[in-house]
């Protein structure tokens, strides 16, 4: 039996129903996995516009440090939301000197900030850009998501590919707004030459996507590679307007669009192992994983 620790370092679930649905979905789909909940949950106060953090900065920082120094090898983030950029300066001195055993964690959205810290500090943490626990009940590819937690990567289909696409390399990135918010801080890494960048977002108007791309470009984020995969851009209607602006601005900045993949605030959300090599198969029209994942410890 593999134990997965459930962490909430950003925001709590939006309501009690979301918590119940997540627990019910796990009970019926999580054979071979058991879940460790480090703290009790409550729903976010929907009418309180200041209640958007899952605890104090220190408490949320401590939850992450406790996982990293524990015997648990796998963590699943319960929800994104807001707040991780507030604690990166607290986390860095705590984790920089740790001699970590290999770990794996999965999430997306606000968790992008934590992925950026891992990459900046070269921590031995395998970062999987995949659905959060609270988004799990809506996913049609539940077994693929759970397999990613176990360390088994699945092919990623392309919704759209550039003509004559050839790609074999690593992919790193995440939520566009969060990445842009890290510009000018020590925690925005620069993707390596030969790699590709993944960008996705939710509830962002076209002009904001334009602004974020421009900010990232001038921050030097694309200085080593200009290859880009667009994930999903949801929550704004029409969605086609967001894609059109993203594609146009990438072209104006000299970025090379490789295609679109089903990764982001959407269903299905195919898990992507960040900084791991994938190879595009023109016959299958997908990115095939070309790597072995980390051996992580687990608690019985």
C-alpha beads as a LAMMPS data file, in Angstrom:
LAMMPS data file: protein, C-alpha beads

300 atoms
299 bonds

1 atom types
1 bond types

-500.0 500.0 xlo xhi
-500.0 500.0 ylo yhi
-500.0 500.0 zlo zhi

Masses

1 110.0

Atoms # bond

1 1 1 0.000 0.000 0.000
2 1 1 1.394 3.393 -1.020
3 1 1 0.647 6.384 1.205
4 1 1 -0.019 9.815 -0.315
5 1 1 0.114 12.935 1.840
6 1 1 -2.572 15.538 0.997
7 1 1 -1.342 19.136 1.346
8 1 1 -3.105 22.501 1.178
9 1 1 -0.306 25.107 0.982
10 1 1 -2.401 27.698 -0.868
11 1 1 -6.189 27.797 -0.374
12 1 1 -8.749 25.508 1.238
13 1 1 -11.567 23.939 -0.850
14 1 1 -14.320 26.296 -1.973
15 1 1 -17.103 24.470 -0.107
16 1 1 -17.970 21.346 1.875
17 1 1 -19.373 19.637 -1.229
18 1 1 -15.964 19.836 -2.902
19 1 1 -14.367 18.083 0.077
20 1 1 -17.027 15.360 0.160
21 1 1 -16.812 14.739 -3.587
22 1 1 -13.024 14.427 -3.411
23 1 1 -13.184 11.919 -0.545
24 1 1 -15.960 9.899 -2.215
25 1 1 -14.100 9.793 -5.516
26 1 1 -10.938 8.575 -3.816
27 1 1 -12.758 5.767 -2.036
28 1 1 -14.008 4.339 -5.322
29 1 1 -10.911 4.851 -7.504
30 1 1 -7.793 4.636 -5.333
31 1 1 -6.940 0.943 -5.110
32 1 1 -3.448 0.484 -3.696
33 1 1 -3.262 4.008 -2.302
34 1 1 -4.048 5.328 1.152
35 1 1 -4.148 9.004 2.049
36 1 1 -2.632 10.911 4.936
37 1 1 -4.337 14.198 5.828
38 1 1 -1.887 16.282 7.913
39 1 1 -4.566 18.660 9.183
40 1 1 -8.299 19.071 9.360
41 1 1 -10.076 20.781 6.495
42 1 1 -12.630 23.498 6.344
43 1 1 -14.283 25.179 3.401
44 1 1 -13.204 28.623 2.310
45 1 1 -15.597 31.380 3.414
46 1 1 -17.220 32.191 0.079
47 1 1 -18.725 35.480 1.257
48 1 1 -15.519 36.632 2.938
49 1 1 -13.282 38.139 0.278
50 1 1 -10.312 38.139 2.649
51 1 1 -10.560 34.416 3.464
52 1 1 -8.456 32.995 0.647
53 1 1 -5.520 31.385 2.478
54 1 1 -5.367 27.898 4.033
55 1 1 -3.757 29.176 7.210
56 1 1 -1.013 31.592 8.140
57 1 1 2.127 31.931 6.047
58 1 1 4.134 30.152 8.737
59 1 1 1.659 27.274 9.050
60 1 1 1.523 26.697 5.310
61 1 1 5.307 26.813 5.077
62 1 1 5.591 24.343 7.933
63 1 1 3.235 21.896 6.221
64 1 1 5.539 21.717 3.195
65 1 1 8.706 21.407 5.278
66 1 1 7.157 18.660 7.392
67 1 1 6.337 16.663 4.278
68 1 1 9.820 17.111 2.828
69 1 1 11.452 15.919 6.036
70 1 1 8.973 13.082 6.661
71 1 1 9.018 9.447 5.597
72 1 1 6.261 10.152 3.090
73 1 1 7.446 10.144 -0.499
74 1 1 4.377 11.347 -2.387
75 1 1 2.220 14.444 -1.913
76 1 1 -0.960 15.461 -3.714
77 1 1 -1.975 19.080 -3.449
78 1 1 -5.628 19.416 -2.509
79 1 1 -6.206 22.760 -4.166
80 1 1 -4.366 25.680 -5.700
81 1 1 -5.883 29.108 -5.273
82 1 1 -3.655 31.789 -3.788
83 1 1 -0.783 32.290 -1.388
84 1 1 2.287 30.268 -2.349
85 1 1 4.243 33.272 -3.611
86 1 1 3.869 34.715 -0.086
87 1 1 5.916 31.916 1.493
88 1 1 8.737 31.251 -0.967
89 1 1 11.073 33.490 1.051
90 1 1 10.236 31.426 4.146
91 1 1 10.660 28.100 2.392
92 1 1 13.981 28.771 0.680
93 1 1 16.208 28.945 3.795
94 1 1 14.368 25.990 5.353
95 1 1 14.791 23.617 2.401
96 1 1 18.018 24.832 0.804
97 1 1 20.265 22.833 3.122
98 1 1 18.070 19.728 3.426
99 1 1 19.511 16.430 2.259
100 1 1 16.233 15.228 0.776
101 1 1 15.292 11.711 -0.123
102 1 1 13.565 11.693 -3.542
103 1 1 9.974 12.952 -3.373
104 1 1 7.111 13.350 -5.821
105 1 1 4.220 15.778 -5.728
106 1 1 1.396 16.687 -8.073
107 1 1 -0.671 19.807 -8.603
108 1 1 -0.920 22.888 -10.812
109 1 1 -2.223 26.485 -10.783
110 1 1 -0.783 28.296 -7.723
111 1 1 1.438 25.242 -7.124
112 1 1 3.483 26.493 -10.105
113 1 1 5.277 28.772 -7.627
114 1 1 6.399 25.748 -5.625
115 1 1 7.529 23.961 -8.790
116 1 1 9.579 27.056 -9.632
117 1 1 11.246 26.970 -6.216
118 1 1 12.098 23.280 -6.681
119 1 1 13.710 23.960 -10.028
120 1 1 15.559 27.059 -8.800
121 1 1 17.042 25.171 -5.840
122 1 1 17.493 21.892 -7.755
123 1 1 15.598 19.934 -5.114
124 1 1 15.252 16.178 -5.569
125 1 1 11.488 16.501 -5.991
126 1 1 9.707 15.101 -9.027
127 1 1 7.123 17.719 -9.983
128 1 1 4.015 16.536 -11.826
129 1 1 1.766 19.162 -13.381
130 1 1 -1.517 17.321 -12.850
131 1 1 -5.023 17.702 -11.436
132 1 1 -5.482 18.742 -7.840
133 1 1 -7.377 16.454 -5.474
134 1 1 -10.399 18.789 -5.505
135 1 1 -10.439 18.628 -9.322
136 1 1 -10.119 14.839 -9.366
137 1 1 -13.879 14.021 -9.305
138 1 1 -14.361 15.915 -12.598
139 1 1 -11.550 14.141 -14.429
140 1 1 -12.598 11.476 -16.970
141 1 1 -9.068 9.995 -16.901
142 1 1 -8.947 9.133 -13.210
143 1 1 -6.731 6.060 -13.550
144 1 1 -4.170 8.053 -15.565
145 1 1 -4.098 10.668 -12.791
146 1 1 -3.603 8.061 -10.057
147 1 1 -0.929 6.314 -12.098
148 1 1 0.956 9.606 -12.267
149 1 1 0.930 9.755 -8.467
150 1 1 2.486 6.282 -8.504
151 1 1 5.165 7.540 -10.916
152 1 1 3.829 6.167 -14.194
153 1 1 3.677 8.708 -17.004
154 1 1 1.126 8.478 -19.832
155 1 1 1.299 9.790 -23.405
156 1 1 0.000 13.346 -23.829
157 1 1 -2.224 13.859 -26.904
158 1 1 -1.877 17.019 -28.936
159 1 1 -5.036 18.980 -29.675
160 1 1 -3.072 20.823 -32.341
161 1 1 0.491 20.525 -33.656
162 1 1 2.636 22.845 -35.737
163 1 1 3.395 21.650 -39.273
164 1 1 6.263 19.151 -39.469
165 1 1 6.626 19.144 -35.671
166 1 1 9.682 17.350 -34.338
167 1 1 10.276 17.446 -30.620
168 1 1 12.389 15.432 -28.214
169 1 1 13.182 17.195 -25.004
170 1 1 12.053 18.265 -21.584
171 1 1 9.057 20.479 -20.835
172 1 1 8.752 22.905 -17.930
173 1 1 6.283 25.626 -17.034
174 1 1 2.783 25.954 -15.674
175 1 1 0.351 28.722 -14.865
176 1 1 1.119 31.817 -16.923
177 1 1 -0.060 34.390 -14.354
178 1 1 1.912 32.763 -11.526
179 1 1 5.068 32.575 -13.637
180 1 1 4.709 36.238 -14.579
181 1 1 4.267 37.135 -10.893
182 1 1 7.680 35.564 -10.192
183 1 1 9.493 37.819 -12.682
184 1 1 12.046 39.897 -10.794
185 1 1 12.260 37.425 -7.911
186 1 1 14.995 34.823 -7.278
187 1 1 12.494 32.004 -7.855
188 1 1 11.766 32.247 -11.577
189 1 1 14.057 29.684 -13.231
190 1 1 15.169 29.911 -16.845
191 1 1 14.187 26.836 -18.897
192 1 1 17.183 25.204 -20.527
193 1 1 18.160 25.290 -24.187
194 1 1 16.417 22.564 -26.138
195 1 1 13.527 22.359 -23.709
196 1 1 9.994 23.630 -24.259
197 1 1 7.804 25.815 -22.072
198 1 1 4.226 24.926 -21.113
199 1 1 1.833 27.825 -20.490
200 1 1 -1.804 27.571 -19.322
201 1 1 -4.279 29.705 -17.387
202 1 1 -7.860 30.282 -16.260
203 1 1 -10.161 33.308 -15.987
204 1 1 -7.714 35.589 -17.790
205 1 1 -8.799 38.116 -20.407
206 1 1 -6.836 38.275 -23.663
207 1 1 -5.135 41.558 -22.759
208 1 1 -3.834 40.028 -19.518
209 1 1 -2.386 37.044 -21.375
210 1 1 -0.676 39.541 -23.689
211 1 1 0.721 41.387 -20.657
212 1 1 1.980 38.226 -18.922
213 1 1 3.734 36.946 -22.040
214 1 1 5.373 40.324 -22.585
215 1 1 6.536 40.484 -18.963
216 1 1 7.990 36.977 -19.054
217 1 1 9.773 37.667 -22.314
218 1 1 11.460 40.841 -21.068
219 1 1 12.374 39.167 -17.772
220 1 1 14.634 36.783 -19.711
221 1 1 12.470 33.726 -19.106
222 1 1 12.752 32.734 -22.791
223 1 1 16.447 33.556 -23.138
224 1 1 17.542 29.916 -23.517
225 1 1 14.584 28.448 -25.398
226 1 1 11.742 29.878 -27.434
227 1 1 9.740 26.694 -27.849
228 1 1 6.231 26.870 -26.403
229 1 1 3.366 24.448 -25.889
230 1 1 0.067 26.108 -25.025
231 1 1 -2.086 24.299 -22.504
232 1 1 -5.738 25.128 -21.969
233 1 1 -7.045 28.659 -21.387
234 1 1 -10.461 28.381 -19.796
235 1 1 -12.962 30.575 -17.955
236 1 1 -13.050 33.428 -20.471
237 1 1 -15.538 33.500 -23.318
238 1 1 -14.898 33.163 -26.109
239 1 1 -11.889 30.959 -25.367
240 1 1 -10.837 31.316 -28.993
241 1 1 -10.025 34.988 -28.330
242 1 1 -7.525 34.045 -25.616
243 1 1 -5.818 31.486 -27.839
244 1 1 -5.721 33.948 -30.727
245 1 1 -4.009 36.605 -28.608
246 1 1 -1.605 34.070 -27.045
247 1 1 -0.612 32.768 -30.466
248 1 1 -0.260 36.234 -31.954
249 1 1 1.810 37.602 -29.072
250 1 1 4.096 34.543 -29.098
251 1 1 4.711 35.071 -32.799
252 1 1 5.406 38.792 -32.290
253 1 1 7.950 37.942 -29.581
254 1 1 9.680 35.390 -31.801
255 1 1 8.530 32.392 -29.795
256 1 1 7.980 29.132 -31.642
257 1 1 4.586 27.554 -30.983
258 1 1 4.841 23.773 -31.077
259 1 1 1.192 22.968 -30.439
260 1 1 -1.645 22.758 -27.937
261 1 1 -1.995 20.069 -25.265
262 1 1 -4.849 19.216 -22.814
263 1 1 -3.123 20.468 -19.681
264 1 1 -4.538 23.106 -17.356
265 1 1 -7.781 24.085 -15.627
266 1 1 -9.783 21.701 -17.762
267 1 1 -11.049 18.143 -18.148
268 1 1 -9.271 16.000 -19.042
269 1 1 -6.044 17.286 -17.593
270 1 1 -3.261 14.922 -18.645
271 1 1 -0.437 14.810 -16.049
272 1 1 2.901 16.159 -17.280
273 1 1 6.168 15.242 -15.549
274 1 1 8.060 18.524 -15.564
275 1 1 11.698 18.572 -16.664
276 1 1 11.391 15.032 -18.027
277 1 1 11.994 14.172 -21.710
278 1 1 9.101 13.522 -24.059
279 1 1 9.214 12.628 -27.747
280 1 1 6.570 13.616 -30.266
281 1 1 5.131 10.748 -32.278
282 1 1 3.675 11.994 -35.594
283 1 1 1.765 8.748 -36.121
284 1 1 0.135 8.774 -32.675
285 1 1 -0.115 12.576 -32.523
286 1 1 1.061 12.582 -28.925
287 1 1 4.047 13.266 -26.685
288 1 1 5.387 9.952 -25.432
289 1 1 7.286 9.854 -22.114
290 1 1 10.897 8.855 -22.632
291 1 1 12.162 8.504 -19.074
292 1 1 12.138 6.548 -15.849
293 1 1 10.576 8.249 -12.849
294 1 1 12.169 8.584 -9.425
295 1 1 11.991 5.789 -6.885
296 1 1 10.311 7.396 -3.900
297 1 1 9.723 5.982 -0.452
298 1 1 6.261 5.193 0.837
299 1 1 4.762 4.470 4.213
300 1 1 2.709 1.339 4.791

Bonds

1 1 1 2
2 1 2 3
3 1 3 4
4 1 4 5
5 1 5 6
6 1 6 7
7 1 7 8
8 1 8 9
9 1 9 10
10 1 10 11
11 1 11 12
12 1 12 13
13 1 13 14
14 1 14 15
15 1 15 16
16 1 16 17
17 1 17 18
18 1 18 19
19 1 19 20
20 1 20 21
21 1 21 22
22 1 22 23
23 1 23 24
24 1 24 25
25 1 25 26
26 1 26 27
27 1 27 28
28 1 28 29
29 1 29 30
30 1 30 31
31 1 31 32
32 1 32 33
33 1 33 34
34 1 34 35
35 1 35 36
36 1 36 37
37 1 37 38
38 1 38 39
39 1 39 40
40 1 40 41
41 1 41 42
42 1 42 43
43 1 43 44
44 1 44 45
45 1 45 46
46 1 46 47
47 1 47 48
48 1 48 49
49 1 49 50
50 1 50 51
51 1 51 52
52 1 52 53
53 1 53 54
54 1 54 55
55 1 55 56
56 1 56 57
57 1 57 58
58 1 58 59
59 1 59 60
60 1 60 61
61 1 61 62
62 1 62 63
63 1 63 64
64 1 64 65
65 1 65 66
66 1 66 67
67 1 67 68
68 1 68 69
69 1 69 70
70 1 70 71
71 1 71 72
72 1 72 73
73 1 73 74
74 1 74 75
75 1 75 76
76 1 76 77
77 1 77 78
78 1 78 79
79 1 79 80
80 1 80 81
81 1 81 82
82 1 82 83
83 1 83 84
84 1 84 85
85 1 85 86
86 1 86 87
87 1 87 88
88 1 88 89
89 1 89 90
90 1 90 91
91 1 91 92
92 1 92 93
93 1 93 94
94 1 94 95
95 1 95 96
96 1 96 97
97 1 97 98
98 1 98 99
99 1 99 100
100 1 100 101
101 1 101 102
102 1 102 103
103 1 103 104
104 1 104 105
105 1 105 106
106 1 106 107
107 1 107 108
108 1 108 109
109 1 109 110
110 1 110 111
111 1 111 112
112 1 112 113
113 1 113 114
114 1 114 115
115 1 115 116
116 1 116 117
117 1 117 118
118 1 118 119
119 1 119 120
120 1 120 121
121 1 121 122
122 1 122 123
123 1 123 124
124 1 124 125
125 1 125 126
126 1 126 127
127 1 127 128
128 1 128 129
129 1 129 130
130 1 130 131
131 1 131 132
132 1 132 133
133 1 133 134
134 1 134 135
135 1 135 136
136 1 136 137
137 1 137 138
138 1 138 139
139 1 139 140
140 1 140 141
141 1 141 142
142 1 142 143
143 1 143 144
144 1 144 145
145 1 145 146
146 1 146 147
147 1 147 148
148 1 148 149
149 1 149 150
150 1 150 151
151 1 151 152
152 1 152 153
153 1 153 154
154 1 154 155
155 1 155 156
156 1 156 157
157 1 157 158
158 1 158 159
159 1 159 160
160 1 160 161
161 1 161 162
162 1 162 163
163 1 163 164
164 1 164 165
165 1 165 166
166 1 166 167
167 1 167 168
168 1 168 169
169 1 169 170
170 1 170 171
171 1 171 172
172 1 172 173
173 1 173 174
174 1 174 175
175 1 175 176
176 1 176 177
177 1 177 178
178 1 178 179
179 1 179 180
180 1 180 181
181 1 181 182
182 1 182 183
183 1 183 184
184 1 184 185
185 1 185 186
186 1 186 187
187 1 187 188
188 1 188 189
189 1 189 190
190 1 190 191
191 1 191 192
192 1 192 193
193 1 193 194
194 1 194 195
195 1 195 196
196 1 196 197
197 1 197 198
198 1 198 199
199 1 199 200
200 1 200 201
201 1 201 202
202 1 202 203
203 1 203 204
204 1 204 205
205 1 205 206
206 1 206 207
207 1 207 208
208 1 208 209
209 1 209 210
210 1 210 211
211 1 211 212
212 1 212 213
213 1 213 214
214 1 214 215
215 1 215 216
216 1 216 217
217 1 217 218
218 1 218 219
219 1 219 220
220 1 220 221
221 1 221 222
222 1 222 223
223 1 223 224
224 1 224 225
225 1 225 226
226 1 226 227
227 1 227 228
228 1 228 229
229 1 229 230
230 1 230 231
231 1 231 232
232 1 232 233
233 1 233 234
234 1 234 235
235 1 235 236
236 1 236 237
237 1 237 238
238 1 238 239
239 1 239 240
240 1 240 241
241 1 241 242
242 1 242 243
243 1 243 244
244 1 244 245
245 1 245 246
246 1 246 247
247 1 247 248
248 1 248 249
249 1 249 250
250 1 250 251
251 1 251 252
252 1 252 253
253 1 253 254
254 1 254 255
255 1 255 256
256 1 256 257
257 1 257 258
258 1 258 259
259 1 259 260
260 1 260 261
261 1 261 262
262 1 262 263
263 1 263 264
264 1 264 265
265 1 265 266
266 1 266 267
267 1 267 268
268 1 268 269
269 1 269 270
270 1 270 271
271 1 271 272
272 1 272 273
273 1 273 274
274 1 274 275
275 1 275 276
276 1 276 277
277 1 277 278
278 1 278 279
279 1 279 280
280 1 280 281
281 1 281 282
282 1 282 283
283 1 283 284
284 1 284 285
285 1 285 286
286 1 286 287
287 1 287 288
288 1 288 289
289 1 289 290
290 1 290 291
291 1 291 292
292 1 292 293
293 1 293 294
294 1 294 295
295 1 295 296
296 1 296 297
297 1 297 298
298 1 298 299
299 1 299 300
